[in-house]
Amino acid sequence: MSGSLVCVGTGMTLGAHISPIATSYIAQADVVFSLMSTGITERWLDEMHDDVRSLQCYYQEGKNRNITYNEMVEAILTEVRAGKSVVAAFYGHPGVFACVSHRAIKQAKQEELPAHMEAGISAEDCLYADLVIDPGKTGCINYEASQFMFYKRNIDPAAHLILWQVGLAGDKSLAKFSTGKAYRQVLVDLLLETYPSDHQVILYQAKILPIDTVRAEQIALADLVAAEIFMHTTLVIPPSEKMQPNQDILDKLAAIDKSEFQSKHRPTLRLVL
Ligand SMILES: C[S@@+](CC[C@H](N)C(=O)[O-])C[C@H]1O[C@@H](n2cnc3c(N)ncnc32)[C@H](O)[C@@H]1O
């Protein structure tokens, strides 16, 4: 019998965000692997199935996270190859800033084993609700904080900028559980090339337990270096500038509008014999 893999998300807030389809896959699985954000969420998942195996044991400070992720993928795939119906449950959305699910599905497909992902509620989804931001209003760019530092990325100061894993900003080793002020100063200096130092940024933490309060702390960009930042903190930088009209494109569109209008209203010639 062929095994299968489904990666599901349990959402951000314990018990409140999990979808009916994720609940159903978990209930029907032979084995459930879990990567939750806290011990309490792990215990809550334990109640849903009698064979839930936490992947947290693979993390180790000083160990390259790439090795950790490959070990997690291997643990999941071993059970799929053995013909089991496997669910891998991740907090949030299983495919948002989460590489284990993507790697596991890719590997399973290479081995012609059925695998797919079900969407979940991510930190970004919660952020739009809690901070009352509509990403469609001015646009919104998401970067992983370290990647944003290591590569030359574009910043649009007229859009929202969301930086994930800001607690690990600048970690080249992939082996740290947090980086300190010196690393964060480099990030702030990079951001100061675009934003004023008194620009208000938001330290965001969604509720993990329903009784938690949302952290939506506004601070000046310059104060980010000394701020309290955790593994689960996301940095939100609101726009500092207004959107600038793209006059070239607007002129081209106006010319199209004009020629369409003229062709619709062209006087028709009648032959009078
Ligand atoms: C490895 S990613 C996992 C994201 C997750 N898959 C999701 O769907 O949101 C970890 C990062 O997600 C963000 N994150 C995780 N938990 C959060 C929370 N409770 N509130 C805000 N952001 C959170 C932080 O930026 C953190 O560094």
The ligand as an ORCA input file, in Angstrom:
! r2SCAN-3c Opt
* xyz 0 1
  C       9.697     29.922     10.628
  S       8.573     31.250     10.513
  C       7.045     30.403     10.663
  C       5.865     31.170     10.126
  C       4.573     30.382     10.158
  N       4.669     29.231      9.274
  C       3.338     31.193      9.754
  O       2.545     30.684      8.985
  O       3.184     32.312     10.236
  C       8.833     32.001     12.066
  C       8.545     33.490     12.010
  O       7.132     33.687     11.901
  C       6.765     34.834     12.608
  N       5.917     34.441     13.734
  C       5.846     33.241     14.338
  N       4.976     33.275     15.368
  C       4.492     34.542     15.418
  C       3.574     35.219     16.253
  N       2.967     34.605     17.261
  N       3.326     36.509     15.981
  C       3.921     37.162     14.973
  N       4.798     36.578     14.154
  C       5.083     35.286     14.372
  C       8.051     35.490     13.138
  O       8.526     36.414     12.172
  C       8.938     34.282     13.233
  O      10.301     34.631     13.239
*
